Amino acid sequence: MVTLSNCPVCNSSQTKLILVCKDNTVSSEIFSIVECIPCGFKFINPRPEENEMGKYYISEEYVSHSNTKKGLVNSVYQMVRKYTLLKKLQLISKYFRTGKILDIGCGTGEFLKTLKDAKWETLGIEPSSAAREMAVKNYGLDIREEVEIKNLETSSFDVITMWHVLEHVPQLNERIEDLKRLLKPKGIIIIAVPNPASLDAKLYAENWAAYDVPRHLYHFSPKDIETLFKNHELNVFQILPMIFDSFYISMLSEKLLTGKSNIIRVIWNGLRSNISAMKTGKTFSSQIYLIRK
């Protein structure tokens, strides 16, 4: 285990323990989530060493790597993903009709396949060798290992995306510098992350599935994202909701809390979360951040 001595957002050394969560997917180990006292950023501390993180992803339950359709939760995930892939393409098409896109943490490649079919030049980065192999085999995509980020050409991408990936990255500020270097002057970065300021996070507390320790190293509120990217001279210019995530995360959370699906409670809590978020526009269960230089 390694302990961070400073907050990745504001560099303060002052933190307090706020939650203790169990890894319910792989290891059954217990992890502590702390909050930075000055800025409020939440992160796991201590956490597994970087070279040990791979073992926490070895599970068919980790659907973005396995692409499994087994069980209700994974079936719902697959169904919703088909819809959201089209919505993601529509979002990008508002800014570029076509171009060159880099998807970091591309998993088994469904998003890049959607862009490839829309005549985009695509490149993926994926640390999981099994997921890379599936993306290449199924869709003929160009998918590379994570270390290859450093070798990519400066200012070469119109769009860089990280869909529920930034929370997994050990070297957070270094990765944001990578994004800044690789982005074309008029390009955009699209980041999607869960939001610990959402109502469903408060309802489920340590059983909120999006804490997903230790795979999710960080837990970003909108203020955290805005401050973090501003530190790197990048500007968040739009924040969008991921409406379905409140239901999907509530479904996972309900299973952790009660051992049952409780579909009625899931729908109710998902609706409550979205209705609450509509009042502020910044407290949806997961949110998309559009960022540029």
C-alpha positions as CSV (number, residue, x, y, z in Angstrom):
1,M,0.0,0.0,0.0
2,V,1.1,3.6,-0.7
3,T,-0.1,6.7,1.2
4,L,-0.5,10.0,-0.6
5,S,1.0,12.8,1.5
6,N,-0.7,15.6,-0.4
7,C,-4.1,16.3,-2.1
8,P,-3.8,15.8,-5.9
9,V,-6.0,18.9,-6.4
10,C,-4.8,21.6,-4.0
11,N,-1.6,19.9,-2.6
12,S,-2.7,20.3,1.0
13,S,-1.5,17.7,3.5
14,Q,-4.6,18.0,5.6
15,T,-7.2,15.2,5.3
16,K,-9.9,13.5,7.3
17,L,-11.4,10.0,7.1
18,I,-15.0,10.1,5.8
19,L,-15.8,6.6,4.7
20,V,-14.6,3.0,5.0
21,C,-15.6,0.9,2.0
22,K,-15.3,-2.8,1.0
23,D,-14.1,-4.1,-2.4
24,N,-17.2,-6.1,-3.2
25,T,-16.0,-7.1,-6.7
26,V,-12.7,-8.8,-6.3
27,S,-10.7,-8.9,-3.1
28,S,-13.2,-8.2,-0.2
29,E,-10.5,-5.8,1.2
30,I,-11.3,-2.7,3.1
31,F,-10.3,0.8,1.9
32,S,-10.4,4.2,3.5
33,I,-11.7,7.3,1.6
34,V,-10.4,10.6,2.9
35,E,-11.5,14.2,2.2
36,C,-9.1,17.1,1.8
37,I,-9.9,19.6,4.5
38,P,-9.2,22.8,2.6
39,C,-10.7,21.8,-0.9
40,G,-13.0,18.9,-0.2
41,F,-11.6,16.5,-2.8
42,K,-12.2,12.8,-1.9
43,F,-9.7,10.0,-2.6
44,I,-8.6,6.6,-1.4
45,N,-5.7,6.8,1.1
46,P,-3.7,4.6,1.5
47,R,-4.1,2.7,-1.8
48,P,-2.5,-0.3,-3.6
49,E,0.8,0.3,-5.3
50,E,0.5,1.0,-9.0
51,N,2.0,-2.3,-10.0
52,E,-0.5,-4.1,-7.9
53,M,-3.6,-2.5,-9.3
54,G,-4.1,-5.0,-12.2
55,K,-5.2,-7.8,-9.9
56,Y,-8.2,-5.7,-8.7
57,Y,-9.6,-5.8,-12.3
58,I,-9.5,-9.6,-12.7
59,S,-13.2,-10.4,-12.6
60,E,-16.0,-11.2,-15.1
61,E,-18.1,-8.8,-13.1
62,Y,-16.0,-5.9,-14.3
63,V,-18.1,-5.5,-17.4
64,S,-16.1,-2.8,-19.2
65,H,-13.2,-5.2,-19.5
66,S,-15.1,-8.5,-19.9
67,N,-18.1,-7.3,-22.0
68,T,-20.1,-10.1,-20.4
69,K,-23.9,-10.2,-20.8
70,K,-24.5,-12.6,-17.9
71,G,-27.0,-11.5,-15.3
72,L,-29.6,-8.7,-15.0
73,V,-27.1,-6.0,-14.1
74,N,-24.8,-6.7,-17.1
75,S,-27.8,-7.1,-19.4
76,V,-29.1,-3.7,-18.5
77,Y,-25.6,-2.2,-18.9
78,Q,-25.3,-3.6,-22.4
79,M,-28.8,-2.4,-23.4
80,V,-28.2,1.2,-22.1
81,R,-24.8,1.3,-23.6
82,K,-26.2,0.9,-27.2
83,Y,-28.3,4.0,-26.6
84,T,-25.5,6.0,-24.9
85,L,-23.0,5.2,-27.7
86,L,-25.2,7.0,-30.2
87,K,-25.7,10.0,-27.8
88,K,-21.9,10.3,-27.4
89,L,-21.5,10.4,-31.2
90,Q,-24.2,13.1,-31.4
91,L,-22.4,15.1,-28.7
92,I,-19.1,15.0,-30.5
93,S,-20.8,15.7,-33.8
94,K,-21.8,19.1,-32.5
95,Y,-18.2,20.2,-32.5
96,F,-16.6,18.1,-35.3
97,R,-18.2,16.3,-38.3
98,T,-15.1,14.0,-38.4
99,G,-11.5,14.1,-37.3
100,K,-9.0,12.2,-35.2
101,I,-10.1,10.9,-31.8
102,L,-8.2,9.3,-28.9
103,D,-10.2,7.2,-26.4
104,I,-8.2,6.5,-23.3
105,G,-9.5,3.5,-21.4
106,C,-11.4,2.2,-24.4
107,G,-12.2,-1.2,-22.9
108,T,-13.5,-3.6,-25.5
109,G,-13.8,-0.9,-28.2
110,E,-17.5,-0.4,-28.7
111,F,-17.3,3.5,-28.5
112,L,-14.4,3.6,-31.0
113,K,-16.2,1.2,-33.3
114,T,-19.1,3.7,-33.3
115,L,-16.8,6.5,-34.3
116,K,-14.9,4.4,-36.9
117,D,-18.3,3.6,-38.6
118,A,-18.9,7.4,-38.6
119,K,-15.6,7.9,-40.6
120,W,-13.5,9.1,-37.7
121,E,-9.8,8.2,-37.5
122,T,-9.6,6.3,-34.2
123,L,-7.0,5.3,-31.7
124,G,-7.5,3.6,-28.3
125,I,-5.5,3.2,-25.2
126,E,-6.3,0.3,-22.9
127,P,-4.3,-1.2,-20.0
128,S,-6.1,-4.5,-20.0
129,S,-4.5,-7.0,-22.5
130,A,-7.7,-9.0,-22.6
131,A,-9.9,-6.0,-23.5
132,R,-7.3,-4.9,-26.1
133,E,-7.4,-8.3,-27.7
134,M,-11.2,-8.3,-27.9
135,A,-11.3,-4.8,-29.4
136,V,-8.8,-5.8,-32.1
137,K,-10.4,-9.1,-32.8
138,N,-14.0,-7.9,-32.9
139,Y,-13.6,-4.5,-34.6
140,G,-10.2,-4.3,-36.1
141,L,-9.3,-1.2,-34.1
142,D,-5.9,0.3,-33.4
143,I,-5.6,-0.2,-29.6
144,R,-2.3,0.4,-27.7
145,E,-1.0,-0.1,-24.2
146,E,-1.1,2.7,-21.7
147,V,2.7,3.4,-21.9
148,E,2.2,4.4,-25.5
149,I,0.5,7.6,-24.5
150,K,4.0,9.2,-24.0
151,N,5.0,8.3,-27.6
152,L,2.0,9.9,-29.3
153,E,2.5,13.0,-31.4
154,T,1.9,16.4,-29.8
155,S,-1.2,18.3,-30.9
156,S,-2.6,15.4,-32.9
157,F,-6.2,14.9,-31.7
158,D,-9.4,16.8,-32.3
159,V,-11.1,15.0,-29.5
160,I,-9.8,13.1,-26.5
161,T,-12.3,11.1,-24.4
162,M,-12.1,9.3,-21.1
163,W,-15.4,7.7,-20.2
164,H,-15.4,6.8,-16.6
165,V,-11.6,6.4,-16.7
166,L,-10.0,9.4,-15.0
167,E,-11.0,8.1,-11.5
168,H,-8.8,5.0,-12.2
169,V,-5.6,6.8,-13.2
170,P,-2.8,6.7,-10.5
171,Q,-0.7,9.6,-11.8
172,L,-3.6,12.1,-12.1
173,N,-1.8,15.4,-12.8
174,E,0.6,13.7,-15.1
175,R,-2.2,12.3,-17.2
176,I,-3.9,15.7,-17.5
177,E,-0.6,17.1,-18.8
178,D,-0.7,14.3,-21.4
179,L,-4.2,15.3,-22.5
180,K,-3.1,18.9,-22.8
181,R,0.0,18.0,-24.9
182,L,-1.9,15.7,-27.3
183,L,-4.9,18.0,-27.9
184,K,-5.0,20.2,-31.0
185,P,-5.3,23.9,-30.3
186,K,-9.1,23.9,-31.0
187,G,-9.8,20.4,-29.8
188,I,-11.9,19.3,-26.9
189,I,-11.4,16.9,-24.0
190,I,-14.5,14.9,-22.8
191,I,-14.3,13.5,-19.3
192,A,-17.1,11.5,-17.7
193,V,-16.9,10.6,-14.0
194,P,-19.3,9.6,-11.1
195,N,-20.3,12.4,-8.8
196,P,-20.0,11.9,-5.0
197,A,-22.2,15.1,-4.6
198,S,-25.2,13.3,-6.1
199,L,-28.2,12.3,-4.0
200,D,-27.7,8.6,-4.7
201,A,-24.2,8.8,-3.3
202,K,-25.7,10.3,-0.1
203,L,-28.5,7.7,0.0
204,Y,-26.2,4.7,-0.3
205,A,-23.1,6.1,1.6
206,E,-20.4,3.4,1.9
207,N,-22.5,1.1,-0.3
208,W,-22.6,3.6,-3.2
209,A,-21.3,1.4,-6.0
210,A,-19.5,4.2,-7.8
211,Y,-17.0,4.4,-4.9
212,D,-15.8,1.0,-6.4
213,V,-12.7,0.8,-4.2
214,P,-9.9,0.4,-4.9
215,R,-10.4,0.7,-8.7
216,H,-11.8,4.2,-8.3
217,L,-8.9,6.1,-6.7
218,Y,-10.6,9.5,-6.8
219,H,-14.1,10.9,-6.4
220,F,-14.7,14.1,-8.3
221,S,-17.3,16.8,-7.6
222,P,-17.8,19.4,-10.4
223,K,-15.7,21.8,-8.3
224,D,-12.9,19.3,-8.2
225,I,-12.9,18.8,-12.0
226,E,-13.0,22.6,-12.7
227,T,-10.2,23.3,-10.2
228,L,-8.0,20.4,-11.3
229,F,-8.1,21.3,-15.0
230,K,-7.7,25.0,-14.3
231,N,-4.5,24.1,-12.5
232,H,-3.3,22.9,-15.9
233,E,-4.6,25.9,-17.8
234,L,-7.6,24.0,-19.2
235,N,-11.2,25.3,-19.0
236,V,-14.4,23.4,-18.3
237,F,-16.9,25.1,-20.7
238,Q,-19.9,22.7,-20.4
239,I,-21.2,20.2,-17.9
240,L,-23.8,17.6,-19.0
241,P,-25.7,14.9,-17.1
242,M,-25.6,11.1,-17.6
243,I,-29.3,10.5,-16.8
244,F,-29.2,6.7,-16.9
245,D,-26.3,6.4,-14.4
246,S,-28.4,7.2,-11.4
247,F,-30.5,4.1,-12.1
248,Y,-27.6,1.9,-13.0
249,I,-25.5,2.9,-10.0
250,S,-28.6,2.6,-7.7
251,M,-29.2,-0.9,-9.0
252,L,-25.6,-1.9,-8.2
253,S,-25.8,-0.1,-4.8
254,E,-29.0,-1.7,-3.9
255,K,-27.5,-5.1,-4.5
256,L,-24.6,-4.2,-2.2
257,L,-26.9,-2.9,0.5
258,T,-29.6,-5.6,0.6
259,G,-28.3,-8.4,-1.6
260,K,-31.4,-8.0,-3.8
261,S,-32.3,-6.0,-7.0
262,N,-35.3,-4.2,-5.5
263,I,-36.2,-2.7,-8.8
264,I,-38.9,-0.4,-7.4
265,R,-36.5,1.1,-4.9
266,V,-33.9,1.4,-7.7
267,I,-36.2,3.3,-10.0
268,W,-37.4,5.5,-7.1
269,N,-33.9,6.4,-5.9
270,G,-32.7,7.0,-9.5
271,L,-35.6,9.4,-10.1
272,R,-35.1,11.1,-6.8
273,S,-31.4,11.7,-7.6
274,N,-32.1,13.1,-11.1
275,I,-34.9,15.3,-9.8
276,S,-32.7,16.7,-7.1
277,A,-29.9,17.3,-9.6
278,M,-32.1,19.2,-11.9
279,K,-32.3,22.0,-9.4
280,T,-28.6,22.7,-9.6
281,G,-27.5,21.1,-12.9
282,K,-24.3,19.9,-11.2
283,T,-25.3,17.0,-8.9
284,F,-26.2,14.2,-11.3
285,S,-25.0,10.7,-10.5
286,S,-22.4,10.9,-13.3
287,Q,-21.6,13.9,-15.4
288,I,-19.8,14.8,-18.6
289,Y,-17.3,17.6,-18.7
290,L,-16.3,19.3,-21.9
291,I,-12.9,20.9,-21.6
292,R,-10.6,23.0,-23.9
293,K,-7.5,25.1,-23.9
